[in-house]
Amino acid sequence: MRLRHPRAFGNCWLGCVLWDELGLSAFWDARLGTERGRVPWRKVLQLLVVNRLCEPGSEFAVHRRWFLRSAMDELLGTDFAVADKDRLYRCLDRLLRHKDALGQFLTRQWKMLFDAQFDVLLYDLTSTYFEGRCAEIPRRSTATAATVGGCRQVVIALVVTTDGLPWLMRCWPGTRRTRPRSARSWRRSRAVRPSPAVWVMDRGVPTEETLAEMRTEGVAYLVGTPGAC
């Protein structure tokens, strides 16, 4: 007996079960179901999400290796067309306009399924950069930093619960020095905030101006300050 070309099934099956338990099939069918495509865009997105759960990799890695080593074609009821590299990239372009709706949906699901609490929110910033001209990337910035050789940068703000559930993400052009812009997360989050929360931040995140606005509007926060020498 010889086993040839085995494919992963159990972890992919569990990922698909979690996808359905969260109600994501219905959520994305309602938003992507009318968009034209040889393969339903919801299935393309489900493939990407299950990959991030089982063996995180780039879209190109999914196309070249992971899909062929998995049983996702059987689980999704489709063929290799779902893993076409251009289709994987184009799927991501369709998600951005649904970001806030997805945040609200997941907030409700996490409260119902996991009794998630949102009374304390952890907020931090990071930055990344693009190489090349990036002429067609609207969020690129001409800001420079010695550590990345003057490449165009963006700031990414992430808010998570104390259980580590990602709750809000924002992206702005610029560097971490553009803190007044990046500090808008707490203002823009009111649309998805389920209840008043205490924001916990590193001292490098907010400016004094931002903290003054938060105090004026009654937003609770906990932030580190420089220690006295």
HELIX and SHEET records of a PDB file:
HELIX    1   1 GLY A   10  GLU A   21  1                                  12    
HELIX    2   2 LEU A   24  LEU A   32  1                                   9    
HELIX    3   3 TRP A   41  CYS A   54  1                                  14    
HELIX    4   4 GLU A   59  ALA A   61  1                                   3    
HELIX    5   5 VAL A   62  TRP A   66  3                                   5    
HELIX    6   6 PHE A   67  ARG A   69  1                                   3    
HELIX    7   7 MET A   72  LEU A   76  1                                   5    
HELIX    8   8 PHE A   80  ALA A   83  5                                   4    
HELIX    9   9 LYS A   85  ASP A   93  1                                   9    
HELIX   10  10 LEU A   96  HIS A   98  5                                   3    
HELIX   11  11 LYS A   99  PHE A  114  1                                  16    
HELIX   12  12 ALA A  146  VAL A  148  5                                   3    
HELIX   13  13 ARG A  179  SER A  182  1                                   4    
HELIX   14  14 SER A  185  ARG A  188  1                                   4    
HELIX   15  15 SER A  189  ALA A  191  5                                   3    
HELIX   16  16 GLU A  208  THR A  216  1                                   9    
SHEET    1   A 5 PRO A 166  PRO A 173  0                                        
SHEET    2   A 5 ARG A 152  THR A 161 -1                                        
SHEET    3   A 5 VAL A 120  PHE A 130 -1                                        
SHEET    4   A 5 VAL A 198  MET A 201  1                                        
SHEET    5   A 5 ALA A 220  VAL A 223  1                                        
END                                                                             
